[in-house]
């Protein structure tokens, strides 16, 4: 509770500093010091900052680590789960949780889309983390012959979580922020930054797709090494037939 209380004072102060830098001064129609914020305003601001950090920075970073490092570094999985779960997990949980708290305490029912989609993307993120652990620790029998379908599902769901999260950020600052806080929209530079980031992330990720052939060859070699010696000749013949 002490940590949360400090967050509710430090992050609004950070927002004031960013807003002042973007606009050349503090918001003319809103609070000018952290102490002037109401509890509701502090909840919304901290929710916005943490959710943006989680969905726009940490989760994409974890996905890009996996995409680029898995064919070059054996420790890629450790880096992937540390960013996706150990770092992003608390940030996403607290950020989204504060949004739910603000919505519950102040009874806002005028715009159900943002909180409803927030629940959905949070649930999808949790499912994605569980699926990642299952893929890593539980290998189906068919995994010695082909890449399991759940591996593809994990990749697609990860992109979906980031995509929905980015859309949520857009609805948050464009619709919810001016409606709930009632002292004007954020600077236009925020929307510009969001658009630029929405272009950069897919382009960088698409660049990493060039590594897929190497990744699939490495996975095929690993599957071949994992089978019993008597079965290796048969498995190698089957993979060659499949590739041809």
Number of C-alpha atoms within 10 A of each C-alpha: 6 7 7 12 10 10 16 21 17 14 20 22 19 15 17 19 15 14 17 15 11 16 14 9 13 18 18 11 9 14 15 16 12 18 12 11 19 11 13 17 20 25 24 24 24 25 27 23 17 22 29 21 16 27 25 20 15 22 26 22 18 22 19 18 20 20 23 20 17 20 18 11 11 10 11 18 16 11 17 21 20 14 20 23 18 12 15 23 20 14 21 23 18 17 24 23 18 23 22 18 15 19 17 11 9 9 9 12 10 7 11 11 11 17 18 11 15 20 14 13 21 17 13 17 24 14 14 20 18 13 16 19 12 13 16 11 8 10 11 11 9 10 14 18 15 13 15 15 11 14 14 11 13 18 15 12 16 20 16 15 21 22 18 17 23 20 16 22 20 17 14 21 17 16 14 17 19 14 15 14 17 12 14 14 16 16 13 11 11 16 14 11 11 16 13 11 15 15 11 12 17 14 11 13 17 13 11 16 12 12 16 14 11 13 17 13 12 14 16 19 12 12 18 20 13 13 14 10 10 8 11 15 12 12 18 16 11 13 14 10 9 9 7 6
